[in-house]
Amino acid sequence: MIPFNVPFEQVYEYPRLLAAFKRASQGKRGTFEVVRFSFSLEENLLKMKNDLANGCYVFGPYRSFRVSEPKDRLIEAADFKDRVVHHSMHELLNNYFEKKFYIHSYACRTGKGTHAAMQKLQEWSSKHPSYWYLKCDVRKFFESIDREILFKTLARFIPDPKWRHLIENLIKTSPRSGGIPIGNLTSQLFANVYLGELDTFIKRRLKVGSYVRYMDDFICLGKTKAEMVFLRSEIEKFLESELRLKLSPQKVQMGQVNEGISFVGYRVFPHMVRLRGAALRRFRKKLATRSGIQFWKSLASYNGHMSFVDGFLDLYQSFLERSDVWGDDPRGAIAGGNWNNTSQTGRFALNLNNAPSNTNNNIGSRCAVALPREEGFWPEFD
């Protein structure tokens, strides 16, 4: 094993801290904490640099709040100056650990994500439609991470005592008596390192060929139900004895692949992918609370998520036509859509392969653009 050998001095180099500040403040330049830090930017970064160099940097208090989507969670956000340090640490640590992560672990990694995870599962499902699957979810994962085990796991790869001291300080100053805060950038990396032990166990000890993980949500495929029952038992024993974690009993699922597998917001079948009903209802509920540019940004995001499912255009059309999305006073119109210039062209005309009524003989779809009906938005023409 090649250890992490990046000199500790790199974490507090001024150019790196300045770049970390820019990343941490991205999209938050107008917030009070960023404005306050920016007012004496050079002074703050130099103090940060000196504290890190002298080994006396102290991580500050956290701000707590709850989110309810997609499920109720307590989020703990670090002070802005700490988030700058997190970004500096993360850049160096992630470059090392990324090479060690299991290839089919898809959460919080560049070039991965929910869509790639779903597509890999769908690929395996199409190859093995007669297989069985085991779907598991770790109960209260971030809250249940054992800090001592996490630090020992990281320390196996990191021999430098200065790096160890900073990482231990970060872990031990987290709020509450156990676990790590979901809101930290470093927590996402540490969580993947922590469950890397599970990846190794499932792949090397249990020899599971088709295994995909998105953070604490993971799926194994096998030939028989008996194999899945055995895997569940072995995985539960390993999690409890080695990582002090437990599976959520109500979220453990077992069945045949051809019946469909719920994963990362989709329902994956061997030869098609559907959007889960819960995800669709959540999208509609969110859009009903948005207005202005936030509405259109959210709609574009959901459009991208739905574009991976079979029958996307029909789903998107019915999604937009729902009154609970648009209300009695529609917020906009869909310009573009099909190739027709008939009365069907316009707001919800998104069908493919329509016979064109003009001289344009292209077959396909035209980009549909959502335009808000806000006063002053539409240009004036002479």
C-alpha distance (Angstrom), angle and dihedral (degrees) to the residues before:
residue distance angle dihedral
M1 . . .
I2 3.81 . .
P3 3.82 108.0 .
F4 3.79 126.5 -136.5
N5 3.80 100.8 -91.7
V6 3.82 104.2 170.5
P7 3.83 108.1 135.4
F8 3.79 111.8 -110.1
E9 3.80 89.7 -130.1
Q10 3.80 89.4 73.6
V11 3.79 93.2 67.1
Y12 3.82 91.9 65.3
E13 3.80 101.2 37.5
Y14 3.79 106.9 134.0
P15 3.85 96.0 -126.1
R16 3.80 89.8 50.8
L17 3.80 92.8 49.1
L18 3.81 90.1 48.5
A19 3.82 90.5 51.3
A20 3.82 89.1 46.7
F21 3.81 89.7 52.6
K22 3.81 90.9 53.0
R23 3.81 91.9 50.7
A24 3.81 93.4 45.6
S25 3.82 91.8 49.8
Q26 3.80 95.7 45.5
G27 3.80 108.5 128.1
K28 3.82 91.2 3.0
R29 3.82 102.5 74.6
G30 3.80 92.2 120.6
T31 3.81 97.0 52.3
F32 3.78 119.9 107.9
E33 3.81 96.2 -119.4
V34 3.82 93.4 51.9
V35 3.81 93.1 45.3
R36 3.79 90.6 49.5
F37 3.81 92.8 49.2
S38 3.82 91.9 45.0
F39 3.81 92.5 52.1
S40 3.84 89.2 72.7
L41 3.79 97.0 19.9
E42 3.80 100.0 150.2
E43 3.79 93.0 43.4
N44 3.81 92.0 49.2
L45 3.79 93.9 47.7
L46 3.81 92.8 47.6
K47 3.81 91.0 51.0
M48 3.80 89.0 48.6
K49 3.80 89.8 49.9
N50 3.82 92.8 50.4
D51 3.80 94.1 46.0
L52 3.80 91.9 50.3
A53 3.81 91.9 46.3
N54 3.80 91.9 50.7
G55 3.81 93.7 45.3
C56 3.80 93.0 -120.3
Y57 3.80 101.4 107.7
V58 3.81 110.0 135.1
F59 3.81 121.7 -156.4
G60 3.78 110.0 -133.9
P61 3.80 135.5 -136.6
Y62 3.80 124.8 -62.0
R63 3.78 130.8 -124.5
S64 3.83 113.8 -135.8
F65 3.79 129.9 -152.7
R66 3.80 137.4 152.9
V67 3.79 131.2 -119.4
S68 3.80 123.5 -164.2
E69 3.82 101.9 -164.0
P70 2.94 127.5 115.2
K71 3.81 83.4 -4.1
D72 3.79 137.8 -19.8
R73 3.80 110.7 -76.4
L74 3.78 138.5 163.8
I75 3.81 110.3 -128.7
E76 3.80 120.3 -161.5
A77 3.79 114.3 -162.1
A78 3.79 120.2 -161.9
D79 3.79 124.2 -134.7
F80 3.82 112.6 -85.0
K81 3.82 95.1 -110.5
D82 3.81 88.9 54.6
R83 3.79 90.7 51.0
V84 3.81 88.6 57.1
V85 3.81 89.2 55.5
H86 3.81 90.0 46.0
H87 3.80 90.2 56.1
S88 3.79 92.2 49.1
M89 3.82 92.2 48.9
H90 3.80 93.5 42.7
E91 3.80 94.3 54.2
L92 3.80 92.6 56.9
L93 3.80 98.7 37.0
N94 3.79 95.2 44.0
N95 3.81 92.6 53.2
Y96 3.80 87.6 59.3
F97 3.80 101.7 40.4
E98 3.82 95.3 41.9
K99 3.82 88.5 73.1
K100 3.80 90.4 54.0
F101 3.79 100.0 47.5
Y102 3.79 121.2 106.2
I103 3.80 108.8 -94.7
H104 3.82 93.7 -126.8
S105 3.81 95.8 50.6
Y106 3.81 102.6 108.4
A107 3.82 110.5 177.2
C108 3.81 123.1 106.0
R109 3.79 94.6 -7.2
T110 3.79 129.4 123.6
G111 3.80 112.2 -105.1
K112 3.82 93.3 13.1
G113 3.83 127.3 79.6
T114 3.81 138.1 130.4
H115 3.81 96.8 -52.9
A116 3.81 93.5 52.3
A117 3.83 90.2 46.7
M118 3.81 91.7 51.2
Q119 3.81 92.5 46.9
K120 3.81 92.7 51.2
L121 3.82 91.1 50.4
Q122 3.80 90.1 47.9
E123 3.82 90.0 50.5
W124 3.79 91.5 53.4
S125 3.81 91.9 43.5
S126 3.80 92.0 54.1
K127 3.81 90.2 51.8
H128 3.81 94.6 47.1
P129 3.83 109.2 28.6
S130 3.80 91.8 155.2
Y131 3.82 94.3 55.0
W132 3.79 126.7 105.2
Y133 3.79 124.9 -122.9
L134 3.79 136.9 -148.3
K135 3.81 116.2 -156.2
C136 3.81 118.7 -168.2
D137 3.78 138.0 178.7
V138 3.80 126.3 -167.6
R139 3.80 113.9 -123.3
K140 3.84 112.7 -114.7
F141 3.77 90.0 -21.1
F142 3.82 104.3 -175.2
E143 3.79 92.1 40.3
S144 3.81 91.3 50.2
I145 3.81 100.4 49.3
D146 3.79 108.9 122.9
R147 3.80 106.3 -127.8
E148 3.79 94.9 -153.5
I149 3.80 92.7 51.4
L150 3.81 90.6 45.6
F151 3.79 92.8 52.1
K152 3.81 93.0 46.5
T153 3.80 90.1 49.5
L154 3.81 91.6 51.9
A155 3.81 92.3 42.8
R156 3.81 90.7 57.9
F157 3.79 87.7 68.0
I158 3.84 99.2 34.0
P159 3.84 115.9 62.3
D160 3.84 97.5 170.1
P161 3.86 108.6 104.9
K162 3.83 91.9 -151.0
W163 3.80 92.0 55.9
R164 3.81 89.7 45.3
H165 3.79 91.9 51.2
L166 3.82 93.0 52.1
I167 3.81 93.5 46.0
E168 3.80 92.8 46.4
N169 3.80 89.6 48.8
L170 3.80 90.5 51.9
I171 3.82 93.7 48.4
K172 3.81 96.5 44.7
T173 3.80 95.9 46.3
S174 3.81 91.6 56.4
P175 3.82 114.2 120.2
R176 3.78 121.9 -96.8
S177 3.78 124.0 27.1
G178 3.79 97.5 -80.2
G179 3.77 145.2 16.3
I180 3.79 127.3 34.0
P181 3.82 128.7 -85.3
I182 3.80 116.2 -94.9
G183 3.81 92.1 -144.6
N184 3.82 97.1 64.5
L185 3.80 119.1 98.3
T186 3.81 88.5 -143.7
S187 3.82 90.6 53.4
Q188 3.79 90.7 65.7
L189 3.81 90.4 53.7
F190 3.80 93.5 43.7
A191 3.81 90.8 49.2
N192 3.80 91.1 54.9
V193 3.81 90.3 48.8
Y194 3.82 89.8 49.3
L195 3.81 94.2 51.3
G196 3.79 90.0 41.4
E197 3.79 83.4 84.0
L198 3.81 88.6 60.1
D199 3.82 90.8 47.7
T200 3.79 90.1 54.0
F201 3.80 92.4 47.5
I202 3.81 94.6 49.8
K203 3.79 95.6 44.3
R204 3.80 102.1 37.5
R205 3.78 104.2 27.2
L206 3.80 102.4 31.0
K207 3.84 93.5 31.0
V208 3.81 94.8 -140.9
G209 3.80 109.0 176.2
S210 3.80 100.3 -163.7
Y211 3.79 111.2 41.6
V212 3.81 126.2 145.6
R213 3.81 128.4 179.8
Y214 3.79 133.8 -168.5
M215 3.82 103.9 -173.0
D216 3.84 105.2 -65.2
D217 3.83 94.7 -12.2
F218 3.81 111.6 87.7
I219 3.80 141.4 164.1
C220 3.81 133.9 -155.7
L221 3.80 125.3 -165.9
G222 3.80 125.6 -154.3
K223 3.77 143.1 159.7
T224 3.81 100.1 -106.2
K225 3.78 142.2 30.3
A226 3.81 89.8 -123.5
E227 3.79 89.1 59.4
M228 3.80 90.6 53.2
V229 3.81 91.9 49.5
F230 3.81 89.3 51.7
L231 3.82 92.1 48.3
R232 3.78 92.4 51.2
S233 3.78 91.8 52.5
E234 3.80 93.8 47.9
I235 3.79 94.1 45.0
E236 3.81 92.6 49.6
K237 3.80 91.1 51.0
F238 3.80 92.5 48.5
L239 3.80 94.6 47.7
E240 3.79 93.6 49.4
S241 3.81 97.2 43.0
E242 3.81 101.0 38.1
L243 3.81 106.3 25.9
R244 3.83 104.1 21.5
L245 3.79 90.6 -124.3
K246 3.80 133.5 131.9
L247 3.78 133.4 -155.0
S248 3.80 120.1 -118.2
P249 3.84 101.1 -110.9
Q250 3.81 93.5 -154.6
K251 3.81 91.5 52.7
V252 3.79 98.8 49.1
Q253 3.81 108.1 105.3
M254 3.77 132.6 -176.8
G255 3.79 128.4 -175.4
Q256 3.77 147.9 114.0
V257 3.78 119.1 -57.5
N258 3.82 93.7 -128.3
E259 3.83 89.4 61.9
G260 3.81 90.4 64.5
I261 3.81 132.7 -104.7
S262 3.81 124.8 -122.1
F263 3.79 108.9 -136.2
V264 3.84 135.9 154.8
G265 3.80 93.5 -15.9
Y266 3.81 96.9 -45.6
R267 3.78 137.2 94.6
V268 3.81 105.2 -132.9
F269 3.81 120.8 -155.5
P270 3.82 127.5 176.3
H271 3.81 92.8 -102.9
M272 3.80 105.1 20.1
V273 3.79 144.9 26.1
R274 3.79 125.7 -135.8
L275 3.79 131.6 -170.3
R276 3.78 113.0 -112.4
G277 3.79 113.6 -111.6
A278 3.80 91.3 -128.3
A279 3.81 90.8 55.7
L280 3.80 92.0 49.6
R281 3.81 92.2 49.4
R282 3.80 89.8 48.3
F283 3.82 90.9 51.8
R284 3.81 92.1 51.2
K285 3.78 92.2 47.2
K286 3.80 92.4 51.3
L287 3.79 94.7 46.7
A288 3.80 90.6 51.8
T289 3.83 88.5 61.9
R290 3.80 97.4 46.3
S291 3.79 128.8 86.6
G292 3.79 139.6 177.1
I293 3.79 118.7 3.5
Q294 3.83 91.9 -13.5
F295 3.80 89.0 61.9
W296 3.80 92.1 54.6
K297 3.78 93.9 44.2
S298 3.80 90.4 51.8
L299 3.78 91.8 46.4
A300 3.82 90.9 51.9
S301 3.82 89.9 49.4
Y302 3.81 93.0 50.8
N303 3.79 89.4 44.8
G304 3.81 88.6 58.7
H305 3.80 92.3 47.9
M306 3.81 93.4 49.0
S307 3.81 93.4 45.6
F308 3.81 90.1 78.3
V309 3.81 94.8 62.6
D310 3.79 127.6 88.1
G311 3.79 113.0 -104.0
F312 3.79 89.6 25.1
L313 3.80 96.8 157.5
D314 3.80 94.6 51.7
L315 3.79 90.1 46.1
Y316 3.80 92.5 48.5
Q317 3.80 92.3 48.7
S318 3.81 93.5 50.6
F319 3.80 89.3 44.1
L320 3.80 92.8 56.3
E321 3.80 94.3 42.7
R322 3.79 92.3 59.9
S323 3.81 110.8 111.5
D324 3.79 92.2 -142.1
V325 3.80 88.7 64.6
W326 3.79 99.2 46.3
G327 3.81 102.9 22.0
D328 3.80 123.9 -155.8
D329 3.80 92.2 -53.8
P330 3.81 106.7 51.3
R331 3.77 113.2 -137.2
G332 3.75 95.6 -144.5
A333 3.76 151.9 -22.4
I334 3.75 134.4 -105.1
A335 3.78 108.3 -120.2
G336 3.79 116.3 -160.7
G337 3.80 121.8 10.1
N338 3.78 117.7 139.4
W339 3.76 129.9 21.4
N340 3.82 95.1 -108.1
N341 3.77 124.0 109.6
T342 3.79 90.3 -159.8
S343 3.78 130.4 109.8
Q344 3.80 87.7 -84.5
T345 3.78 91.8 66.7
G346 3.76 116.2 95.4
R347 3.72 134.7 36.7
F348 3.79 102.7 29.5
A349 3.79 102.1 7.0
L350 3.78 101.0 126.9
N351 3.79 102.3 133.8
L352 3.78 123.0 133.7
N353 3.81 126.5 -131.1
N354 3.80 97.7 17.8
A355 3.78 114.1 167.0
P356 3.82 104.3 -107.5
S357 3.78 117.0 -122.4
N358 3.79 93.2 -156.8
T359 3.79 133.0 54.2
N360 3.79 93.8 -81.6
N361 3.80 105.7 106.0
N362 3.78 98.7 -175.6
I363 3.79 117.2 131.3
G364 3.76 116.1 -148.0
S365 3.77 141.6 55.2
R366 3.76 132.5 -51.1
C367 3.79 120.3 -140.8
A368 3.82 109.6 -93.0
V369 3.78 113.0 -142.9
A370 3.79 123.4 -163.1
L371 3.81 112.5 -136.0
P372 3.82 120.9 -170.7
R373 3.80 120.2 -130.5
E374 3.75 94.8 -135.2
E375 3.78 123.3 143.9
G376 3.77 110.3 -93.5
F377 3.81 94.3 13.9
W378 3.79 98.7 103.5
P379 3.84 113.8 72.3
E380 3.78 121.2 -117.8
F381 3.78 116.8 -117.6
D382 3.81 126.3 -161.1
